[in-house]
Amino acid sequence: SKISQNLGVPRLTVFRSNCHIWVQIIDDKHGKTLVSTSTKTLKLTKGTKTEQAAVVGTAIAKLAITKKLAHIRFDRGSYRYHGRVKALANAAREGGLKF
C-alpha cells in the first residue's frame, strides 16, 4: 500500500464534519500523533467554514515548523480536493509546509 512505502515521512490527515475541521500530523512508523489542531481547539466562530479551514491550515503549519516537520504527505482521505480541504492545504503550504 502507499502508506507502507512512505513510512519515513509524516502524514497530515484531514477530518471534516458539517461544522468543524480537524487536522493532525501522524508518524506512521511509530503510530503517534505529532501535532494536531481543529476549529474547536482554536475556538473559531467567526467567518465562513472555508475561512476557518484556512486559519486551521496556518495553525498546523506553525505547530509543525516548531516541531521541525517541514516535509509531510497530505492525506485528504475520501474528501475531494475542493473547498475547505483545498483552503486548508493552501494555507498550510503558505505557512511553510512542503507537500
Secondary structure as GFF3:
##gff-version 3
##sequence-region A 1 99
A	DSSP	alpha_helix	2	5	.	.	.	ID=ss1
A	DSSP	beta_strand	11	16	.	.	.	ID=ss2
A	DSSP	beta_strand	21	27	.	.	.	ID=ss3
A	DSSP	beta_strand	32	38	.	.	.	ID=ss4
A	DSSP	alpha_helix	49	66	.	.	.	ID=ss5
A	DSSP	beta_strand	73	75	.	.	.	ID=ss6
A	DSSP	alpha_helix	84	94	.	.	.	ID=ss7
###
